[in-house]
Amino acid sequence: MLNKLCLLTAGLLLTVAGAAQAQTADEQYREPLQQVLDEIQQRYGVKIRPDAAMVKDKYVTYAQWRFRPDVDETLRNVLGPLDYQAAKTGDKTYKLKTYQYHLKTPEEGAAQLRELAARYHDQASWEQRRAELRSCMWSALRLSPMPAKPASKHIVTNKRQYDGYSVENVALETLPGVYVTGSLYRPLKSKGKIPVIISPDGHFGDGRYRADAQKRCATLARMGAMVYSYDLFAWGESQLQFKSEDHRRSLAMTVQALNGLRALDFLLAQKNADKDRVAVTGGSGGGSQTMLLTALDNRIKVSVPVVMLSTYHSGGCPCESGMPVHLCGGGTNNAEIAAMAAPRPLLAVTDGGDWTAQTPDVALPYLKNIYGYYGKPDLVQNAHFPKEGHDYGASKRQAMYQFMAQHLGLNLRMAQDAAGQLDESKVTVEKQEQQLVFGPKGEGLPADAIRSFEALQALFNQSAPQGQAQKN
């Protein structure tokens, strides 16, 4: 046994020596990535699972010089120049991933927030920073100036009436030939001006058609608000115009922001809309949109981002972080973007099972400080569910209902039973087919609708200042 071990060790040493002799500084000590990974596995006793396409025809320069006593440091040295990362999947197992530009470590996120907080110390200095960020964000989204709004009327189909609310399918033309589709929930027997709420969707399974999304919007309508729940770009009926993979193009972030702004225009144009009671709420990717839209648009008076407010995660989809919004002002993060709501009421809904786990301890004190500049620290709240995960579940909806009722003047009893517990039993959960604006086969899509991402790019490139047209 000892002889076998000696032979194996000698063989490994010869392999290393042979590799070192084969390459010199003249060739930058260049070795194939797969060969380097094999050596790391042997030397440190770990397992690394790379995707074959990720290692094919990839080379590491100065490979042997990047090795350190610590395997994690070695992996960072080897993979960093290739924009790869090694994600730990077990005690001694790793999986190769492309560089996660939208993620920092929790410690890095907290450190960045401390550095940001040191830049302002009162209301005046904060508002100067906020103005700088907002101006840059509009430009980063390619929405400065805003594209002209189509003059077409919104498309309405299939109005239904249920217990205390109605639903109708509504499409808005947000750019020439580009439509956002959604469900408009209205309260029955409403009197006078009523609050309006936009609900951008997140990356949850069946999109706005799923049961929890319907319960949320219908309950808010029963409480007295008009609510528009709308599709993500290249999800749902938007796939009649664009491919699903287009959702992960950077321009998706711009289109989704524009869709939210046009949705606000639409709701506020309703004759019974109360312009002083305007809110937005969404979960996950919808939470990213909630924070962004609130930062951009002062018409929004109440903001409830759900399972997304984090110091170290900017949103893993290009539809959340594909445009350089988070690079504005020398670098920002979602906590600072959320703070741009101040002093408007803000409820951050968080949980212990995702990147929002540290929000109560790290981001909330920062937000309280910003709101304190206005003498209103109590207007920013956090509903934290340490034993829950990444969703817009019942307990999270209940927290949101209470906050919306408080700040929009809604009837909370319509979301509760006699004992004061959450009650959404009066909501009718519909099938997806009932919620489609353009019909089960898309037959109602207007003839002038564009049907490719390239056509969408052309719209933006035509309106971009000379020399700034770009691919996204």
FENBEL-V163922 format. One line per field, one symbol per residue. ss: DSSP state (A for helix, B for strand, O for the rest). A space follows every 50 residues. Layout:
ss: ???
This chain:
ss: OAAAAAAAAAAAAAAAAAAAAAOOAAAOOOBBAAAAAAAAAAAAOOBBBO OAAAAOOOBBOOOAAAOOOOAAAAAAAAAAOOOBBBBBOOOOBBBBBBOO OOBOOAAAAAAAAAAAAOOOOOAAAAAAAAAAAAAAAAAAOOOOOOOOOO OOOOBBBBBBBBOOBBBBBBBBBBBOOBBBBBBBBBBOOOOOOBBBBBBB OOOOOOAAAOAAAAAAAAAAAAOOOBBBBBOOOOOAAAAAOOOAAAAAOO AAAAAAAAAAAAAAAAAAOOOOBBBBBBBBBBBOAAAAAAAAAAAAOOOO OBBBBBOOOOOOBOOOOAAAAOOAAAAAAAOOOAAAAAAOOOOOBBBBBB BOOOOOOOOOOOAAAAAAAAAAOOOOAAABBBBBBOOOOOOOOAAAAAAA AAAAAAAAOOOAAAABOOOOOBOOOOOOOOOAAAAOOOOOOOOOOOOOOO OOAAAAAAAAAAAOOOOOOOOO
